[in-house]
Amino acid sequence: MAEIIKLDGTQQLDFDRATVEQAYDRWAPVYDLVFGGVFSKGRRAAISATNRIGGRVLEVGVGTGISLPQYAPHLRIFGTDISEAMLEKAKKRVSEFGLKNVEGLAVMDAEKLEFPDNSFDVVMAQYVVTAVPNPEAALDEFARVLRPGGELIILTRVSADAGMRRFIEQRLQPVVRPLGFRTAEFAWSRYAKWLAGVPAMELVERRLVPPLGHFSLVRFRKIDIAAAA
């Protein structure tokens, strides 16, 4: 059975992180009902890609564990989340489905992962990057714990760089931020800039997923620089 671990230091929260944690604690009782169906197609696409790669998988932002039963049984899964309330639901799901391939569940900051370098064959992050206080720091951590040859798979909101959609997203930002979301800060140019600064990572795939084409499935591969040299 997966064990929930309360890591040292998680009580030391800045305002932004505390806002996100509190928001997702509030979402925990209704998250599956509200978002389960809405994000199901994107979730299936991301998990399908993960299942093809195999090995050891880290799901950052595992939430209520809604994805856990969909992973192939030969994978080894570790899930982290900032919300202990979410992880309590994930723990129950692991028990209910008898998911013996789930190694553990831990309260953990996506920007400070408590794993050694090169620990996972896949790092999965569904709708996480736009929720953390420092997205580039989180992406750096995902890349750090990924093994050479492994993949970082993210489902993420990609906002507009300009135009009416950009204007609407900016207007919505003050409304959705207390809910743990951000709408206007994540145009593709931001992801591209991060990628350009991380030579060990390369883009494998980027494609739109439902709902409404505002979200994308993005896959990055970690290059074995030593072998390439």
C-alpha positions as CSV (number, residue, x, y, z in Angstrom):
1,M,0.0,0.0,0.0
2,A,1.2,3.5,-0.8
3,E,2.4,5.5,2.1
4,I,1.8,9.3,2.5
5,I,4.9,11.0,3.7
6,K,4.9,14.5,5.3
7,L,8.3,15.9,4.4
8,D,10.3,18.2,6.6
9,G,9.9,21.9,5.9
10,T,6.6,21.8,4.1
11,Q,5.1,24.1,6.7
12,Q,7.5,26.9,5.7
13,L,5.3,28.3,2.9
14,D,5.5,31.6,1.1
15,F,2.2,33.3,0.2
16,D,2.0,32.0,-3.3
17,R,2.7,28.5,-2.4
18,A,0.3,28.7,0.5
19,T,-2.4,30.0,-1.8
20,V,-1.9,27.1,-4.2
21,E,-1.9,24.5,-1.4
22,Q,-5.1,25.9,0.2
23,A,-6.8,26.1,-3.2
24,Y,-6.2,22.5,-4.0
25,D,-7.1,21.4,-0.5
26,R,-10.5,23.0,-1.2
27,W,-10.7,21.3,-4.6
28,A,-10.0,17.9,-3.1
29,P,-13.6,16.8,-2.3
30,V,-15.0,17.8,-5.8
31,Y,-11.9,17.6,-8.1
32,D,-12.8,14.3,-9.8
33,L,-16.4,15.4,-10.3
34,V,-15.4,18.8,-11.8
35,F,-12.3,18.0,-13.8
36,G,-12.4,14.2,-14.3
37,G,-14.4,14.3,-17.5
38,V,-13.2,17.7,-18.7
39,F,-9.5,16.6,-18.8
40,S,-10.0,12.9,-19.6
41,K,-8.9,13.0,-23.2
42,G,-5.7,14.8,-22.4
43,R,-5.0,12.5,-19.5
44,R,-5.4,9.4,-21.6
45,A,-3.0,10.8,-24.2
46,A,-0.4,11.6,-21.7
47,I,-0.7,8.2,-19.9
48,S,-0.6,6.4,-23.2
49,A,2.7,8.0,-24.0
50,T,4.0,7.2,-20.6
51,N,3.0,3.5,-20.9
52,R,4.9,3.2,-24.1
53,I,8.1,4.4,-22.5
54,G,7.7,2.3,-19.3
55,G,10.1,2.1,-16.4
56,R,9.9,4.2,-13.2
57,V,7.5,7.1,-13.4
58,L,7.2,10.2,-11.2
59,E,3.8,11.9,-11.4
60,V,4.1,15.4,-10.0
61,G,0.8,16.9,-9.0
62,V,-0.8,13.4,-8.7
63,G,-3.8,15.0,-6.9
64,T,-6.5,12.6,-6.1
65,G,-4.8,9.8,-8.0
66,I,-7.3,9.9,-10.8
67,S,-4.6,8.8,-13.3
68,L,-3.1,6.0,-11.2
69,P,-5.4,3.1,-12.3
70,Q,-4.7,4.0,-16.0
71,Y,-0.9,3.3,-15.9
72,A,0.2,-0.1,-17.2
73,P,0.8,-2.5,-14.3
74,H,4.5,-3.1,-15.2
75,L,5.3,0.6,-14.5
76,R,6.5,1.7,-11.1
77,I,4.8,4.9,-10.0
78,F,5.6,7.5,-7.4
79,G,3.2,10.4,-6.9
80,T,3.7,13.8,-5.3
81,D,1.4,16.7,-4.6
82,I,1.5,19.9,-2.6
83,S,-2.0,19.1,-1.1
84,E,-2.2,16.6,1.6
85,A,-6.0,16.5,1.3
86,M,-5.6,15.5,-2.4
87,L,-3.1,12.8,-1.4
88,E,-5.6,11.3,1.2
89,K,-8.0,10.7,-1.7
90,A,-5.1,9.2,-3.8
91,K,-4.2,6.9,-0.9
92,K,-7.8,5.6,-0.8
93,R,-7.8,5.1,-4.6
94,V,-4.6,3.1,-4.4
95,S,-6.1,0.8,-1.8
96,E,-9.5,0.5,-3.6
97,F,-7.9,-0.5,-6.9
98,G,-5.1,-2.6,-5.3
99,L,-2.5,-0.7,-7.2
100,K,0.7,-2.5,-6.2
101,N,2.8,-0.7,-8.8
102,V,2.4,2.6,-6.8
103,E,5.6,2.9,-4.8
104,G,4.5,5.8,-2.7
105,L,2.7,9.2,-2.3
106,A,4.4,12.2,-0.8
107,V,3.6,15.8,0.1
108,M,6.3,17.6,-1.9
109,D,7.1,20.9,-3.5
110,A,7.4,20.6,-7.3
111,E,10.2,23.1,-7.2
112,K,12.2,21.1,-4.6
113,L,11.8,17.4,-5.4
114,E,13.3,15.1,-2.8
115,F,14.9,12.7,-5.3
116,P,18.4,12.2,-6.5
117,D,19.4,13.1,-10.0
118,N,18.4,10.7,-12.8
119,S,15.8,8.8,-10.7
120,F,13.0,8.3,-13.2
121,D,12.4,7.2,-16.8
122,V,9.3,9.5,-17.1
123,V,8.3,12.6,-15.2
124,M,4.6,13.3,-15.7
125,A,3.1,16.7,-14.7
126,Q,-0.6,17.2,-15.6
127,Y,-1.8,20.9,-15.3
128,V,1.0,21.6,-12.8
129,V,3.4,24.0,-14.5
130,T,0.9,26.9,-14.6
131,A,0.0,26.4,-10.9
132,V,3.4,26.6,-9.2
133,P,4.9,29.9,-8.1
134,N,8.1,29.5,-10.2
135,P,7.4,27.4,-13.3
136,E,11.0,27.4,-14.7
137,A,12.3,26.1,-11.3
138,A,9.8,23.3,-11.4
139,L,10.8,22.4,-15.0
140,D,14.4,22.4,-14.0
141,E,13.6,20.0,-11.2
142,F,11.7,17.7,-13.6
143,A,14.7,17.6,-15.9
144,R,17.1,17.0,-13.0
145,V,15.4,13.9,-11.7
146,L,14.9,12.5,-15.2
147,R,17.3,9.9,-16.5
148,P,19.1,10.4,-19.8
149,G,16.9,9.0,-22.6
150,G,13.8,9.5,-20.5
151,E,10.9,11.9,-21.2
152,L,9.2,14.8,-19.4
153,I,5.5,14.7,-20.3
154,I,3.4,17.7,-19.4
155,L,-0.2,18.6,-20.0
156,T,-0.3,22.3,-19.8
157,R,-2.2,25.5,-20.6
158,V,-0.7,27.4,-23.4
159,S,-1.9,31.0,-23.5
160,A,-2.0,33.4,-26.4
161,D,1.0,35.7,-27.2
162,A,-1.3,38.5,-28.5
163,G,-4.8,39.4,-29.7
164,M,-8.3,39.2,-28.1
165,R,-7.7,35.8,-26.4
166,R,-4.6,37.3,-24.7
167,F,-6.7,40.3,-23.5
168,I,-9.4,38.0,-22.1
169,E,-6.9,35.8,-20.3
170,Q,-5.3,38.8,-18.7
171,R,-8.7,40.1,-17.5
172,L,-9.5,36.7,-16.0
173,Q,-6.3,36.3,-14.1
174,P,-7.3,38.1,-10.9
175,V,-10.5,35.9,-10.8
176,V,-8.8,32.5,-11.2
177,R,-5.6,33.0,-9.3
178,P,-7.3,32.4,-5.9
179,L,-8.5,29.1,-7.3
180,G,-5.0,27.9,-8.0
181,F,-4.9,28.7,-11.7
182,R,-3.2,31.2,-14.0
183,T,-4.4,32.1,-17.4
184,A,-2.2,34.7,-19.1
185,E,1.4,33.9,-18.2
186,F,2.2,30.9,-20.3
187,A,2.5,31.5,-24.0
188,W,4.5,29.0,-25.9
189,S,7.4,31.5,-26.1
190,R,7.9,31.0,-22.4
191,Y,8.3,27.3,-22.7
192,A,10.6,27.7,-25.7
193,K,12.8,30.1,-23.8
194,W,13.2,27.6,-21.0
195,L,14.0,24.9,-23.4
196,A,16.7,27.0,-25.1
197,G,18.4,27.4,-21.8
198,V,18.5,23.6,-21.0
199,P,20.9,22.0,-23.5
200,A,20.1,18.5,-22.1
201,M,16.5,18.7,-23.1
202,E,14.9,18.5,-26.6
203,L,11.3,18.8,-27.8
204,V,9.7,15.6,-29.0
205,E,6.1,16.5,-29.5
206,R,3.6,19.3,-29.0
207,R,0.0,18.9,-29.8
208,L,-3.4,20.4,-28.8
209,V,-5.7,18.4,-26.5
210,P,-9.2,19.1,-25.3
211,P,-10.9,21.0,-24.0
212,L,-11.2,23.9,-26.4
213,G,-7.7,23.7,-27.7
214,H,-6.3,25.9,-24.8
215,F,-4.2,23.0,-23.5
216,S,-1.3,21.0,-25.0
217,L,0.4,17.7,-24.5
218,V,4.2,18.4,-24.6
219,R,6.9,15.9,-24.5
220,F,10.6,16.6,-23.9
221,R,13.4,14.1,-24.0
222,K,16.6,14.2,-21.9
223,I,19.7,13.9,-24.0
224,D,22.6,11.7,-22.9
225,I,25.2,14.5,-23.4
226,A,28.1,12.3,-22.4
227,A,27.2,9.6,-24.9
228,A,26.5,12.2,-27.6
229,A,30.0,13.7,-27.1
